[in-house]
Amino acid sequence: MLVLKSGEKDSRKIVYIGLGANRGERRKNIEKSLEFLNKTEKIDVISVSPFYDTEPYGYKEQPRFLNGVAKMLTSLKPASLLKELKKIEKEMGRRKGRKWGSRIIDLDILFYNSIIFNDKELIIPHPELHNRWFVLKPMVDIDPNFEHPVLKKTVCQLLEELNGKI
């Protein structure tokens, strides 16, 4: 639970969302998704990392991505947050397609506070984030000491380990 400067308690959770786009005007698409997030009831974007131009992950025969991470406060439960993210993706024109394929916008829940959550629709923390530079680098930019609740390492440590493998 967060404690505000006034001493009041805030039951909202800190959430980190991965942002990505490789179709159309990538930066504008990400910025538009952030506007949608800020307009969503029970979501407040509090910081956004720099954006990085990156090679596609998985399926390589597609345009380069622009990636970043947003730090938010929300009172939505994980499943409700996922529903809102999917709604934004759909409103922006994302369609179901190839896994790791080209997309106008991609919004992924990376962390939800320090909870571990697993059901058929959603796994938190995101199961592959420790292998993805385009997630770890922006995370380090906005919260280098955030500790992965499963791996028990900071995102900074995870990035250093990944950089050693690249």
Backbone as a ProteinNet text record, in pm:
[ID]
protein_1_A
[PRIMARY]
MLVLKSGEKDSRKIVYIGLGANRGERRKNIEKSLEFLNKTEKIDVISVSPFYDTEPYGYKEQPRFLNGVAKMLTSLKPASLLKELKKIEKEMGRRKGRKWGSRIIDLDILFYNSIIFNDKELIIPHPELHNRWFVLKPMVDIDPNFEHPVLKKTVCQLLEELNGKI
[TERTIARY]
84.3	0	88.6	53.7	127.3	82	173.1	137.5	170.4	69.4	85.7	156.2	207	274.5	184.8	54.5	-40.4	-57.4	0	-14.9	-130.5	-211.6	-323.7	-271.2	-347.7	-310.2	-378.1	-306.1	-353.8	-351.2	-466.1	-473.6	-438.3	-407.1	-370.5	-237.2	-221.7	-100.5	-12	118.5	213.2	222.1	206.2	206.4	300.8	370.4	458.5	403.5	387.2	330.6	434.9	457.9	544.4	467.8	533.1	473.2	554	486.4	558.7	473.6	539.2	470.7	572.1	527.3	615.1	539.1	416.9	339	295.3	289.2	244.9	347.6	298.8	386.2	404	511.3	532.1	522.5	595.2	594.6	454.1	386.9	250.8	157.5	176	91.8	111.9	237	264.5	210.2	233.2	182.5	29.7	-35.7	-181.6	-227.5	-155.2	-191.9	-178.7	-78.4	-61.5	-176	-222.8	-339.6	-461.9	-482.4	-593.2	-581.1	-460.3	-439.5	-475	-428.4	-456.1	-603.8	-677.2	-821.2	-902.4	-838	-907.9	-928.7	-1052.2	-1083.5	-1000.6	-950	-872.1	-729.9	-681.8	-542.7	-481.4	-362.5	-285.6	-143.1	-101.4	37.1	121.9	224.7	306.9	445.9	495.8	621.2	631.4	709.5	729.3	878.1	930.9	1072.1	1096.8	1224.6	1255.5	1212.9	1196.5	1161.2	1287.7	1291.1	1407	1366.2	1443.8	1426	1496.2	1419.9	1476.1	1439	1521.7	1493.3	1372.1	1297.6	1183.9	1231.5	1147.1	1175.7	1096	1158	1086	1084.2	975.9	960.8	1035.8	1141.4	1233.4	1194.2	1112.1	1078.1	965.6	994.9	897.2	972.4	903.3	970.1	1021.3	1115.8	1170.6	1062.8	1080.5	987.2	1038.9	947.1	978.1	919	1000.9	957.7	985.8	905.5	923.7	844.1	845.2	771.4	703.3	580.3	506.4	487.8	508.5	481.7	348.9	257.1	122.8	77.3	-25.5	-99	-237.7	-286.9	-421.5	-486.7	-618.6	-695.7	-764.7	-739.2	-795.4	-722.6	-795.5	-735.4	-664.8	-571.2	-496.7	-583.9	-686.8	-771.3	-845	-889.9	-958.8	-862.5	-740.5	-639.1	-609.1	-592.5	-567.6	-681.3	-803	-920.1	-913	-874.6	-861.8	-751.1	-638.8	-528.7	-571.2	-640.1	-688	-789.3	-871.8	-970.4	-899.3	-795.2	-717.8	-652.6	-590.5	-527.5	-629.4	-747.3	-852	-898.1	-919.5	-962.4	-859.3	-733.1	-627.2	-606.4	-680.1	-672.9	-593.3	-551.4	-477.3	-571.9	-523.8	-598.9	-517.7	-587.3	-518.1	-432.9	-313.7	-224.6	-120.3	-14.4	95.1	157.8	195.1	267.1	396.6	426.4	544.3	541	422.4	410.4	400.8	386.2	374.7	248.2	257.5	140.8	145.3	26.6	13.4	43.3	7.4	37.3	36.6	122.8	128.7	144	51.7	53.6	57	164.4	181.1	200.3	131.9	155.5	286.4	384.3	513.9	515.5	480.6	473.9	347.9	290.7	176.1	214.4	262.7	327.3	432.3	434.4	526.8	450.7	328	249.8	294.2	264.5	282.9	142.3	105.8	-31.4	-23.2	-104.7	-100.6	-237.8	-298.3	-420	-412	-517.8	-509.4	-495.1	-531.8	-526.7	-402.9	-342.1	-241.5	-141.1	-13.7	93.5	168.5	179.6	254.3	350.1	478.8	541.5	541.1	554.9	560.9	671.1	639.5	733.7	863.2	869.9	990.6	1065.5	1021.2	1081.5	1229.5	1275.1	1417.2	1507.2	1447.2	1522.2	1510.4	1448.4	1417.1	1478.8	1583.7	1650.6	1552.3	1460.8	1367.1	1264.2	1260.5	1177.8	1265.5	1377.3	1462.8	1526	1575.1	1641	1545.3	1422.5	1330.4	1289.5	1278.9	1247.4	1358.1	1482.1	1596.1	1594.6	1553.8	1548.3	1452.7	1342.1	1244.1	1243.7	1296.4	1297.1	1403.2	1532.5	1640.3	1644.5	1590.2	1596.7	1472.1	1379.6	1260.8	1305	1259.9	1300.7	1196.3	1242.3	1157.4	1113.1	981.8	934.9	961.7	989.4	1020.1	1170.9	1242.5	1386.7	1467.7	1404.5	1468.2	1594.7	1589.1	1697.6	1635.2	1711.1	1659.3	1659.9	1579.8	1579.8	1716.9	1788.2	1923.7	2015.8	2007.4	2086.7	2049.2	1919.2	1874	1926.8	1928.4	1980.7	2130.8	2204.2	2348.3	2374	2295	2310.1	2278.2	2171.4	2132.7	2238.7	2291	2395.8	2518.7	2545.3	2657.7	2636.4	2510.1	2477.2	2470.2	2451	2430.6	2562.2
-117.9	0	124	217.9	343.8	438.4	517.9	622.7	756.1	839.3	969.3	1067.2	1177.9	1279.7	1330	1331.9	1379.2	1278.7	1159.1	1054.9	960.6	996.7	910.2	784.8	676.5	551.3	543.2	489.1	475.5	327.3	270.1	126.3	89.7	189.9	158.1	83.3	4.9	-74.7	-11	-32	11.2	-99.8	-60.1	-155.3	-103.6	-195.4	-161.4	-227.2	-146.3	-193.2	-178.3	-286	-279.2	-217.9	-127.4	-57.1	-90	-126.8	-156.1	-131.1	-94.2	-73.2	-87	-146.3	-149.9	-128.6	-79.4	-45.2	99.9	164	303.2	394.4	502.3	596.9	547.3	473.1	399.7	489.4	600.8	689.9	743.4	787.7	839.6	731.2	608.6	498.5	475.6	476.9	457.5	575.3	696.3	814.2	812.5	769.2	759.4	654.4	542.6	439.9	494.4	579.1	640.7	736.8	808.1	895.3	812.2	701.3	611.3	561	521.6	472.3	579.9	702	811.1	846.5	822.3	850.5	736.9	623.3	508	528.1	509.3	523	422.9	466.6	385.2	356.5	431.6	419.6	559.2	573.4	697.3	662.5	709.2	690.7	791	742	832.6	856.8	765.5	791.6	699.6	745.6	670.1	673.3	559.2	549.9	616	635.8	669.6	552.2	579.6	474.7	428.8	300.2	241	174.3	199.7	136.1	0.1	-108	-241.6	-336.5	-439.3	-544.8	-624	-682.1	-766.2	-887.2	-932.2	-1048.5	-1165.7	-1282.1	-1398.7	-1398.6	-1354.7	-1347.4	-1224.4	-1246.4	-1137.6	-1063.1	-1123.2	-1063.5	-961.6	-852	-745.9	-617.6	-503.5	-377	-375.6	-285.6	-267.9	-213.4	-240.4	-194.6	-69.1	3.7	108.1	57.8	52.7	-3.5	90.2	77.8	151.3	85.7	148.4	98.9	217.1	194.1	294	241.9	330.2	300.4	366.8	288.3	339	303.9	374.2	339	295.4	187.1	141.6	73.5	84.5	8.4	-109.4	-127	-241.6	-369.1	-477.5	-609.1	-651.1	-747.2	-786.1	-822.1	-902.8	-943.1	-823.7	-732.5	-612.4	-520.1	-510.6	-429.9	-488.7	-620.2	-685.1	-655.6	-662	-633.7	-491.1	-394.8	-255.6	-240.6	-309.8	-301.9	-358.5	-471.8	-533.5	-442.9	-375.6	-282.1	-166.7	-112.7	-4.2	-53	-171.4	-226.5	-238	-288.4	-305.8	-170.2	-73.2	60.9	126	91.4	148.9	72.6	-35.8	-108.4	-236.3	-282.9	-408.7	-524	-616.7	-736.6	-859.1	-967.6	-1093.5	-1130.8	-1176.5	-1214.9	-1312.7	-1322.7	-1413.8	-1379.6	-1485	-1462.8	-1388.7	-1285.2	-1200.7	-1127.7	-1113.2	-1047.4	-896.5	-835	-690.4	-641.4	-525.1	-472.6	-321	-263.2	-117.9	-74.2	-159.2	-132.8	-265.3	-274.7	-392	-341	-380.2	-339.6	-465	-484.8	-604.5	-567.3	-639.3	-622.7	-693.9	-618.2	-674.8	-713.7	-618.2	-639.3	-572.5	-630.8	-573.4	-576.8	-461.9	-458.4	-568.5	-647.3	-761.3	-892.4	-891.9	-1015	-1114.1	-1239.1	-1347.6	-1396.6	-1392.6	-1422.7	-1513.2	-1619	-1711.9	-1772.4	-1740.4	-1809.9	-1832.5	-1884.9	-1920.8	-1799.7	-1681	-1559.4	-1472.9	-1487.5	-1389.6	-1449.5	-1419.2	-1457.9	-1330.4	-1306.8	-1192.1	-1244.3	-1204.3	-1117.4	-1181.7	-1097.4	-1146.7	-1252.4	-1373.2	-1485	-1472.4	-1385	-1374.8	-1243.1	-1158	-1023.9	-1025.6	-1123.1	-1127.9	-1160.8	-1204.6	-1235.3	-1126.2	-1016.3	-913.8	-778.8	-743.9	-615.9	-501.2	-509.6	-400.7	-380.5	-470.3	-452.9	-409.3	-478.4	-450	-311.1	-269.3	-138.2	-25.3	-19.6	85.9	72.6	-50.5	-69.7	-9.9	-35.6	18.1	171	227.2	373.1	435.7	367.9	429.8	372.8	251.1	193.9	83.8	120.6	21.9	-75.1	-35.6	-121.3	-206.2	-203.8	-288.1	-434.2	-511.4	-651.8	-744.5	-830.7	-932.9	-1027.1	-1043.4	-1121.8	-1271.8	-1323.2	-1465.4	-1487.4	-1410	-1428.7	-1366.1	-1278.9	-1213.8	-1136.9	-1073.5	-987.3	-857.7	-748.9	-622	-626.1	-537.9	-532.3	-488.4	-410.5	-370.2	-492.9	-579.9	-702.8	-792.3	-802.6	-885.5	-831.4	-699.4	-639.5	-666.1	-653.2	-680.7	-825.2	-918	-1059.5	-1081.4	-1019.6	-1034.8	-975.1	-859.1	-796.5	-885.6	-962.7	-1056	-1173.2	-1201.8	-1313.5	-1271.3	-1141.6	-1094.3	-1087.5
0	0	0	-82.9	-91.7	18.4	67	162.3	96.2	82.2	17.9	110.7	55.5	136.3	248.6	223	323.9	437.4	419.9	520.8	490.5	391.5	354.3	285.9	301	235.8	100	5.7	-131.3	-165.1	-195.2	-221.1	-365.2	-447.9	-585.8	-589.4	-692.3	-710.2	-817.1	-801.7	-904.1	-1008.2	-1133.4	-1244.3	-1352.2	-1416.3	-1527.7	-1653.5	-1757.7	-1883.5	-1993.6	-2067.3	-2184.8	-2300.4	-2371.8	-2485.6	-2610.4	-2717.4	-2840.5	-2963.2	-3072.7	-3200.4	-3312.9	-3424.7	-3541.8	-3672.6	-3662.4	-3782	-3773.8	-3887.8	-3890.4	-3825.3	-3768.1	-3698.8	-3555.4	-3534.7	-3409.6	-3286.3	-3285.9	-3168.5	-3143	-3248.2	-3231.3	-3179.1	-3225.2	-3177.3	-3027.5	-2984.2	-2841.4	-2761	-2809.9	-2738.2	-2730.1	-2836.9	-2835.4	-2734.1	-2725.5	-2627.1	-2485.3	-2461.8	-2329.8	-2299.3	-2401.5	-2382.6	-2344.5	-2414.9	-2381.7	-2237.8	-2198.9	-2062.1	-1960.8	-1983.8	-1889.7	-1882.8	-1990.7	-1991.4	-1929.7	-1905.9	-1850.2	-1700.9	-1658.1	-1516.2	-1436.4	-1325.2	-1231.5	-1279	-1378.9	-1423.3	-1429.4	-1370.4	-1379.6	-1421.2	-1538.2	-1582.5	-1505.5	-1435.9	-1355.2	-1413.9	-1496.9	-1567.8	-1688.9	-1785	-1908.5	-1940.9	-1977.6	-2014.6	-2149.5	-2182.2	-2321.5	-2410.6	-2539.6	-2634.7	-2707	-2741.8	-2807.5	-2937.5	-3041.1	-3170.5	-3164	-3182.2	-3161.9	-3275.7	-3289.1	-3386.3	-3340.5	-3434.9	-3396.5	-3316.1	-3226.3	-3142.2	-3197.9	-3207.1	-3257.9	-3409.4	-3468.1	-3613.5	-3664.7	-3742.3	-3781	-3908.5	-3993.4	-4123.3	-4109.7	-4042.7	-4020.7	-3984.2	-3983.2	-3948.1	-3803.7	-3778.5	-3643.9	-3550.1	-3422.9	-3319.9	-3251.4	-3192.5	-3096	-2965.3	-2859.9	-2732	-2616.3	-2512.7	-2388.8	-2278.1	-2162	-2045.1	-1977.2	-1933.6	-1855.1	-1713.5	-1617	-1476.4	-1443.3	-1386.4	-1361	-1220.8	-1178	-1057.4	-1101.5	-1042.9	-1076.7	-957.6	-954.7	-856.4	-924.3	-1054.6	-1125.9	-1085.8	-1078.8	-1056.2	-1185.5	-1178.1	-1298.3	-1419.1	-1400.3	-1513.6	-1573.8	-1490.3	-1540	-1612.9	-1563.4	-1630.6	-1768.3	-1775.7	-1904.4	-2002	-1953.3	-2037.4	-2093	-2009.5	-2054.6	-2158.7	-2137.9	-2234.2	-2369.4	-2367.6	-2492.3	-2562.1	-2483.4	-2539.5	-2610.9	-2549.1	-2610.8	-2739.8	-2734.5	-2854.9	-2968.4	-2936.1	-3037.4	-3091.8	-3002.5	-3045.2	-3137.1	-3117.7	-3200.3	-3330.8	-3349.6	-3475.6	-3474.9	-3358.5	-3354.3	-3383.9	-3464.5	-3499.3	-3461.6	-3434.8	-3405.4	-3525.4	-3498.1	-3607	-3557.8	-3631.6	-3600.9	-3465.2	-3391.2	-3265.9	-3298.9	-3222.1	-3241.4	-3375	-3432.3	-3561.8	-3549.9	-3665	-3676.5	-3605.7	-3540	-3468.6	-3458.1	-3462.1	-3449.9	-3306.6	-3210.3	-3068.3	-2992.9	-2894.8	-2807.7	-2664.9	-2578.8	-2438.2	-2352.4	-2278.1	-2195.2	-2049.4	-1961.3	-1817.7	-1785.9	-1741.1	-1704.7	-1557.6	-1473.6	-1328.6	-1275.9	-1172.1	-1101.7	-954.6	-904.6	-773	-772.7	-669.5	-666.3	-661	-713.5	-706.9	-814.5	-786.1	-881.8	-912.9	-1039.9	-1082.2	-1203.7	-1204.5	-1316.3	-1337.5	-1451.6	-1492	-1642.6	-1703.2	-1845.5	-1937.5	-1890.2	-1971.6	-1947.4	-1829.8	-1788.8	-1691.2	-1715.6	-1623.5	-1586	-1454.5	-1401.8	-1295.1	-1301.5	-1399.3	-1538.8	-1639.6	-1776.7	-1783.2	-1833.1	-1823	-1902.4	-2000.3	-2082.8	-2067.3	-1977.1	-1972.3	-1938.9	-1864.1	-1828.1	-1947.8	-2059	-2181.1	-2286.8	-2253.3	-2353.1	-2317	-2390.7	-2369.4	-2383.4	-2480.9	-2509.4	-2398.7	-2301.5	-2181.7	-2064.6	-2046.2	-1930.5	-1935.1	-2051.8	-2058.9	-2020.8	-2077.2	-2033.8	-1886.6	-1837	-1694.3	-1608	-1646	-1570.6	-1574.3	-1685.8	-1697.3	-1596.3	-1565.5	-1475.5	-1334.1	-1315.1	-1179.9	-1169.9	-1170.4	-1176.1	-1058.7	-945.5	-827	-805.6	-902.3	-888	-892.3	-793.8	-784.6	-845.2	-934.8	-995.1	-883.4	-861.8	-747.4	-756	-873.2	-888.1	-887.7	-967.5	-983	-870.4	-792.3	-676.1	-714.6	-831.2	-877.6	-925.3	-914.1	-965.1	-1118	-1177.2	-1323.6	-1374.8	-1297.1	-1334.4	-1340.1	-1240.6	-1240.5	-1358.5	-1386.4	-1498.7	-1631.3	-1646.2	-1769	-1781.7	-1672.3	-1675.6	-1716.1	-1661.7	-1698.1	-1845.3	-1892.8	-2033.1	-2125	-2090.2	-2171.5	-2180.3	-2075.1	-2075.3	-2169.3	-2202.8	-2292.6	-2438.7	-2460.8	-2598.9	-2673.7
[MASK]
++++++++++++++++++++++++++++++++++++++++++++++++++++++++++++++++++++++++++++++++++++++++++++++++++++++++++++++++++++++++++++++++++++++++++++++++++++++++++++++++++++++

